[in-house]
Amino acid sequence: MAVEISSNARMFIIITFIIYSMVLIGMGLYSKRSMDKTSLDKYVDEFYTGGRGMGALVVALMVAASLCSAGTFLGGPGLAYSVGLTWVMAGFSQNFMNFTVLGEIGKKVGIVSRRINAQSYLDLFSSRYNGNKFIALFGVLAIILFLGSYVVAQFIGGARLFESMTGLPYIVGLILFAGVVLITAALGGVKGVAIAIAFQGIVMTIAVVTLFIATLMHLGPLEIVYEKLIHIDPNLVTPWNWSPAYQFSLWIVYGLVYIGLPHGAMGTLTYKDTKAMHKAIIIGVFFVTLWTLMLIWTGSLGRTIFTDIPVPDQIIPSIAMTVLPPWLAGLTLAGVAGAIQSTVGSMVIVISSTFIRNAYQAFINPKADSKKLKKVTIFATVLICIGIFLAAIKPPAALQYFITFAIGGLGSSFFWPLLLGIYWRRANEYGAAAGMAGGMITYILGASNILPITMGMNAIFIALIVSGILTVVISLATRKPPKGVVMIWFGKAYPKSIAD
C-alpha cells in the first residue's frame, strides 16, 4: 500500500527540500572560506578537530547526530512498523549514547589527544599501543570495511527518503545527498560538518516533534489504535516478539558498544573544555531520547495507517505526507535528511582522517609537508565521497540489519582495546592486536552463520567476550607497555620529550 500525493504537494516538498539544501551548501562554502584562511601548518588539525574549540551544543549534536543515523530516523521506525513493540524496547537502549561515549572516554581522550595532537581516531591507538603497525593497518581495514558500509547505508537511506517523498528517481536523491556532504565535509572539514550539524539538529528536532504530534492527532484515542494493532497481529504489541537473549544482545549493540564507534568517539577530540563536555552529555541525552521515543513509537503506530508498505523504511515519509501539509512534510524530509547528512559528514571525516594520518602519513609519505597534506586531505575526502556514492547506487532491501552489522563489526574490533587502553595500564600492543583481530573474526563468523556460536543472540555478544579475553590474557602474557606510553596516558604530567 503506497501513499498517494498530488503533484502540487510534491512540488511544495521539493521546493522546501531544495531551499534547505541550499542553506547547507551555503554553510559549507562559508566554512571553506574559514578553512582557506588557516595557515598550512595548522590546516590538517583544523580540518579534522576544529582546533579543539567546539562548544557544548555542537559537541552534543556531533555525537548524537553522528550515531543517530538513518537507523534512528528511517530503519528504526521501519523495524518498529514490522515487528512492533519488541523493537521499541530494544531501540531505547541508545538513549544514553552521549553519556556512554563522553562520560566513559571523553575526559581521558580529551586530555591525551591534546598531549599527542591526535587528529584521527586511530592516532589514539597508535599512541597507546606503541606505534604497532599491525594495529594501525588492521584499524584502517576495519574502519574502511565497516564504517564504509555504514556510510553507504546512510546514503541509501537518504536517497530512499528523497525518492519516496518527492517522486523523483532514487539516483537524483543520491546525487543531491552526495553533493551536500561533499561540500560540507570535503571543503569545510569538521567545522563545516559541525555548523551543519548544529543547524540540522534544531531542524530535525522540530520536524520530529511536529510529526509525532500530528500523527497522534490523526490517529485519535490510543486505546482504539492498539485494538487495531492487535487485530492486525497480536505480536505487534508484545515486547517479547524476540527472545530475551536476543533483546539483551541488542542492548549491548545499541547501549554499550557505541564507545568503540570511531564516528562517535571523534566528538571527544573536538570539545574546548571539560565544562563543555559535561553540558554536551546532558544536551545529547535530551535530544536522543526525544528522537528515539517519538520516531520509533510513530513507526509502530503507523501500522494502523499503512498495513502493507513494501519497504518498511519508508514508513516515516509515508506518515509525514499523510498527516502533514506539504510544506511541513517538506520540512520533515529536510529534518530527517539532516540527520542522515550529519552522520555521513562525520563518518567521511573519520574515514578521511584515518587514511591521511594512519595510512598516507604513516606508510606512504611520512615526510609530506603541510602544502602536500592539504592537497591530499581534500583529494582523499572528495574521493571517499565519490566511492560511497558509487557503492550506494544498488541498495539492499532493509537498512537496519545492514546498520546493525556495521555497528557490530566496529564494536567487536575497537571496544575492548579502546576501553582497556584508557583504564588499564597493563594493556599492551600484543593484547590489543589479538583483541581487535579476534573480535572482528568472531563477529564475522557468527553474524554470517559460518559458525553456530551466537546462542540466539546478536554475534556481538560472543565477539566481545572473545575480544576482551584475548586483550587481557595476551597482555598479561607479554611484556609491559613502555614507560613513556604509560606516562602519556596515565601520568598527570609527562616529559615533553616522551610526547615527541
N, C-alpha and C positions, 0 to 999 in steps of 0.2 A: 504494500500500500504506500504510494508516494504522495507527498503533499502537492496540492495544486496551487499555483500562484500566478497572478496575471502578469503580463509583460510590463505594465506600468509599475507594478510593485517591484519587479526585478530591477527595473531601471533605477528606482529610488535606492535600492540596495547597492547596486553597482556604483552609483554616484557617491553614496556615503563612504563606501569602501575605498574608492579612488582618492577622495579628499583625505581620508585617514592615512592612506599610504603616502600621499604627497607630503603630509606633515612629517611622517617618519623619515622620508628621504631628505627633507629639509634639515632635520635634526642630524642626520648622518653627515650631510655636507658641512653643517656648522661645526661638527666635531672634527671633520677633516681639516678645516681651517685652523682649528686649535692645534691639531697634531702637526700641521705644517710649520707652526711657529716653534715647535720643540727642537732643541739642539740635537744634533746627530748622536752625541754620546749618551743622551737620555731617551732617545726615541723608542727603543725596544722596551725599556722599563715602563715608559708611559703607555705604550701600546697595549701591554699585557697586564699591568697592575694599576694604571691610572695614577701613578705616583704615590700609591698607598694613602690616598686622601679622601676616600669616599665616606659620605655621611650615613647616618643610621637608616633613613628611608631607602636610599639607593642600595645599600648592602642587604637590607631585609628583603627587598623585592628582587635583588640579584640572585640571592639564594632561593627564595620562594618560587619566583617565576622560572628560574633555571631548572628546578626539579619538578614543578607543577607544569607539565608539558601538555602535548596533545593527549597524553594519557588521562590527565585530570579533566580536561575540557572537552574531549571527544570520546576517547577509548573507555574511560571510566564510566561516564553516563551510558555509553553503549553497552558495556558489560552489565550494568545495573538493569538496563532495559531487558537484556537477555536472561539473566539468572536471578534478578530480584535482590531482596534484602541481604542475601548472603554476601554479595559484593559490597553493599553499603557498609556492613560491619567491618569487612577487611579493608576497605578503602580508607576508613577513618584512622587507620594506623599511621597515615602520613601527616596528620595534623601538626605534629610537633617536630617537623623536619628542621626548622630553623634552630630550635633548641638542641636537637640531636647533633647537627653539624657545628654550629657556632659554640654551643655550650660545651661539647666534648673536646673539640680540637681547635676552636677559634683562637683562644688566647695564646696557646703554645705555638701554633703555626704562625700567628701574627708576629710573635717575638723572634722566632727562628728565621722566618722569611726575611726580616729586616737585617738580621745578622749575616745571612748568606746572600742577600739580594736575590731571593728566589723570584723567578719570572714565569715559572711553569709549575704545574703540579708535580712533575717528575723531578724537578730540582730538589724538592724536599726529600725524595727517596735517594737521590744521588748523594746529597749531603749526609743523610742519616746512615746510609749503608756504604760509606767509604768509597764512593765513586764506582761501585761494582758495575762492570759493563753488561753482564747478563741481565741484571735488574733493569738497567736503562733500556736495553733492546727489547726485553720482554714487556716492559711497561709501555713502550711505544707501540708494540704489536697489539697489546690488549686494548689500548685506547683507540687505535685505528679500527680494530675489529669490532669491538662492542660499542664504543661511543660513536663510531662512524655509522653503525647500524641504527643506533638510537636517533641520530640526526636525520637519517633517511626517513625513519618513521615519522618524525616531526614534519618534514617537507610533505610527505604523503598526506598526513592529517590536515595540514593547511590547505593543500590543493583540493582535497575532497570537500572540505568545508566551503571553499570558494565555488566549486562546481555545483554543489547541491543548492546553494543559496542564490547564485546568480544565473544558473542555467548555461553558463559559458563552459567550454571544454576544460577538462582536467589539466591539460598541458598549459592553458593560459594562466590558471591559478598557480601552477608550479613555477612558471616563468616570473610571475609577479612576486611571489614569495622569495624566490632566489634573488631577484633584483633588489628588494628592500634589505634583505640580510646582507647582501654583498656590499651595499653602500654603507650601512650602519656598522658592520663588523670589519670589513676589509679596509675601509677608508678611515673610519673613526676609532678603530681599536676598542679597547674595553670602555673608554669614555663614551664612544658612540653607542655601544651596547647599553651602558648604564643610563644614559639620558633617555634612550628609547624605552628601557625597562621601567623607569620611573613614570613616564607618561603612559605607557601601556598598562602598568599596574593599576593606575587610577581608572582608566577607561574600562578595563576588563572587570574591575570590581563593580562599577556602576552597571555594566551590562549584565553581570551575573545576578545581582540583586534585583534588577528590573525584570529579568526573565523569570526568576523564581516567583516573585510576587504575581506577575501576570499569569503564570501557569496555575498557581493556586486559585486565583480569581476565576480563571477559565474552567477549572475542574469542579469547583464547588466543594461541598462538605467532604472531608477526608473519609468519613465512615462509608459513604457511598462509593468513593474511589477504591477503597480497599476491598469492598464487596465485589467490585468489578474485577479487580486483580485476582481474587480468589476464584472467581468464576472462570477466568482465562486459564489460570494454572495455580493451584494452591502453593506450589513450591516457590512462587514469586514473593511470598510474604513470610517465609521462614528463614532465619539466619543460618540454618544448618543444611542448606542445599548442598554445600560442600562439607566434607568431613572435618571434625575439629583439628585433626593433624594437619590437613592442608591449609585450613584457616590460620593456624599457628605459624606455618611456614611463610604465609603471605604477610603476616605481621612482621616477620623478620625482614622480608624483602622491602616492604614499604615503611617500616617503622624503625629499622636499625641500620641496615647497610648503606643508607644514604651517606654515612660518614665516609665511606670509601669511594663515593662517586666523584670523579675529577671535576665535573662542571659545578657541583655544589661546593666542594672544598675550595675552588678558586676564589669564592667570596671572602675567604679568610685571609687572602693575600692583599685585599684592597682597602679594608676599613682604616680610618685615620687614627682611631684610638680605642681603648677598651670601653669607654663610655658609649661610643657609637655602636660598638659590637653588642653591648648589653641591651641597648634600645632596639637594635635590629632583631634580637631574639623575640622580644615581646611583640613588635610590629609584625614580624613574619608569622608568628603563631596565629595572630588575629586574622591576617589575610588568608592563610592557607586553610584554616578551619572554616572560614566563611565560604571560600570557593568550593572546598570539598563537600561540605554539608549540602549546599544549595544545588550544586551541579549533579552529584550522584543521586540525590533524592529526586531531582527533576527527571533524571533519566529513568528511574524506576517507575515514577508516576506516569511517564509518557507512554507506557504500555497500554494505558486505557484510552489514549488519544489515537495512537497508531498501533494496531495489533499485529501488523506484519510488515516491518520495514526490511527490505532485502539486505541493507548494510546497516547494522545497529549503530555504527559510529556516527551516523547521520541523524540520530535522534534529537540532539540539541539544535542544530539548524532547522530541522523539521518543526520542532515545537516553536522556535522563535518566529518562523514565518507564519505560524498558525495563530499565535496568541498576541503578537505584537504588530503595531502598524509598520509599514515598510521602512520608514526612515529609522525607526528604533530597532527593527530587525537588522538593518544595515549596521547600526552601531554595535549590536550584539556580535555580528560577524566580525567587525573590526576588533572588538574586545577579545574574543576567543582567538582570532588571528594574532593579536598582540601577544597573547600568552605563548603561542607556538613560536612566533618570531623571536621573542625574548629568550626562549630556551635554545633555539637554533643559534642565535647570535653568541650566547655564552659558550655553547659547545664548540662552535667554529673557532673561537678564541683559544679554547683549551687544546684542540687538535693542532692549531697553528703553532701555539707556543711549544707544544710537545715536539713538533717536527723541527722548529727552528733551534730550540735550546738543547734538546736531547737527542737529536739526530744530526742536523746540519752542523751546529757548532761543536758537538761532541765528537762526531766521527768524520764528517765530510770536509769541513773547512774550519778548523779550530782557530785559525789566525784571521778570520774575516774581520775587516774593520767596520766602523759604525755605518759608513755610507753603504757598504755592501749588505750589511744586516738589514738596513731599512728597506732596500730594494727586494731582498729575498723574503722579508716578512710580508710585505704587501703582495708579492707574486704568489707566495705559498698560500696565503689566505684566499686570494682570488681562485687559485687552482682547486683548493679544497671545496669552495662553494660550487664550482663547476662540476667537480666529481660527484658531489652529493646530488646535484640536480640530475645528472645522467643516471645515477643509481635509482632515483625515485620515479623514473618515467613509467616503469611497470610495477604498480603497487600490489602488496599482498591483500588478502581478504579482510583481516582484522588487525587492528593496531595494538590493542592492549597486551595480547600474548607476545607480540613482537617486542614491545617495550619491556615487558617483564623479563624476557630472555636477556635483553641488553643490560638491564639493571643487575640481574643475577650474575652475569659474566664479569661486570666491573666490580661488583661487591666481592665475589669469590676471589678475585685477583688481588685487590688492594686493601680490603677491610682490615685483616689482622696485621699485615706488615705495617700499615699506617698507624693503627691504634697502639700496637705493642711498641712500635718505634718511638712513639711520643711518650709513653708512660713506663716503659720497661728498659732500663739501661743495658741489660744483658742481651737484648735483641741484636743480632748482627747480620751481615750481608748474606751469610750462608743460610741461615734460618729464613730470612725474608725471601730469598730466591726460591727456596724449596716451598715455602708457603704460597707464593704467587703462582708458581707453576702447578703445584699440586691442587690448589683450589680451582684454578681455571680448568685443568684437565678433568677433574672430578665433576665439575659443573657441566661441562660439555657432554661427558659420557652419560651423566644422569639425565640431563634435560632432553637429550636426543634418544633416550631409552636404549642406548647401546648396552648399558649395564643396569640391571634392576636393583638400584641401590637407594631409591628415593623414599621407600617406605610410605608411599601415599602422600608425600609432601612435595613441595617445590624443591628442585635439586639444590637450591642454595643452602638448605639446611645441612645436608651431609657435606657439601663443598666447604662450608665454613668450619665444620668440625675438622675435616682433613687439613685445611689450610692452617688453622690455629695450632693443631698438634704438631704439624711439621715445623712451623715457625719456632715454637717453644723448644721442641726436642733437638732439632738441628742446631739451634743457637746455643743450647746448653752443652752440646757435644763438641762444639768447635770453639775457637779462641774468642776472647772477649773483644768488643769493639775498641778501636784505638782511643787513647786518652783525649786526643783533640776532638774527635766526634762527640764523645761524652760531655766535654766541657761546653761545646757549642749548644748542645741540645738540653743539657741538664744543669749547667753552671749559671749562677746569677751574673757572673762576669767571666770574660774569657780573653786570652791574649789575642790581639788583633792579628798577629802573625799566623795563628792557627786558623782563623776565619779565612785568611787569604790562601 
